[in-house]
């Protein structure tokens, strides 16, 4: 049987693993998110990575990593979607700790969330070193659900008070997908892909044309959207997400029904 040709993403990941191991002592490199969950779309999905490093990163380490990422960006256009958190192995059991992270073309600090940890434990893709199950401790009971409720209450619910945000595709897409995924996790205790979230949105009463619009941006080639339609779509998406969050927080995502007062699905 002929070998399967390596994709552009495969080649980028292979190059990244080689480069990061030269830049800093590296224990493991894992992929999570859509790549690990089987819902990756080249040119549309992010490449979400975790690199476990041996020692805390000093200024020289960070400079080498910045140079490495900038070289990748200059030579590999698809590297713009590559995000990586650098986690010291000894810090893996520490929840909520901020880690050096390359994302959106810059170096910053952010935590490895319980959602990411669960993705790694459920099926993280090992690119180098031992698999996640050998290094990542299991989540505490309720830790994932508590994080999701806090994210909904402290970030997404306040965001629904800003109508202008919902004129942008990214807020419509992420807002509804986050709501659907959170609903399933709070209700059933499992994680779902963005593709599965589209079906869940219809089940909980999201406007069908908005769901179709999201799906086309992720999996097809959507038609341009006019200003009036964009405004109307934003109003309906924002209202649905706001009601859906309140419903999920009040009921834990169960039972399987539309949020009270949700907009019509037609």
Secondary structure, 3 states (H helix, E strand, C coil): CCCCCCCHHHHHHHHHHHHHHHHCCEEEEEEEHHHHHCCCCCCCCCEEEEEEECCCCCHHHHHHHHHHHHHHHHHCHHHHHEEEEEEEHHHCCCCCCEEEEEECCEEEEEECCHHHHHHHHHHCEEEECCCHHHCCCCCCCCHHHHHHHHHHHHHHHHHCCCHHHHHCHHHHHHHHHHHHHHHHHHHHCCCCCHHHHHHHHHHCCCCHHHHHHHHHHHHCCCCCCCHHHHHHHHHHHHHHHHHHHHHHHHHCCCCCCCCCCCCCCC
